[in-house]
Amino acid sequence: MRARIFHICLPASWQLQLGDPDYSDPSLESEGFIHCSTKEQLDGTLARYFRDIPELLILEILPSAVAENLRFEPAPHSQERYPHIYGTIPKGAILHLHRFNWKTKAIDLVDVSAHIPHIR
């Protein structure tokens, strides 16, 4: 299994779920899974779907902690396989929380885990 997968979320969504043991995303209800990306896919995902959002958080997830609900499936726009999590993400599976801004590439993520409570 790959080293890490990543989920992009809005800071407000994360804040609303601080006291919860798991993280969820609206796509879980609307599509049945939570969208994720590999590190190599992250910049493309950000540019394609989040270009107009100035502030984002990126959850760095340990795949083995969500393996039961994790599937790599082709995206509609390509045959590239993206990680999808068919369930909530236990906060213990989140290794790091990164703040993202458009001045850097996803490869240069800033880890803010220590500054945001309840990551685990």
Number of C-alpha atoms within 10 A of each C-alpha: 7 9 10 15 22 23 23 24 17 15 13 10 14 18 12 10 13 16 13 14 14 17 22 19 19 11 11 16 11 9 10 13 21 23 18 23 22 19 16 11 16 20 15 13 17 19 11 10 10 15 10 10 11 10 13 18 22 24 26 22 24 19 20 14 15 19 12 11 15 18 15 13 12 13 11 8 6 8 9 11 15 18 21 21 22 18 19 16 21 17 19 16 19 24 15 19 23 20 19 21 15 14 7 11 12 20 10 10 15 16 16 15 17 10 9 11 11 15 23 16
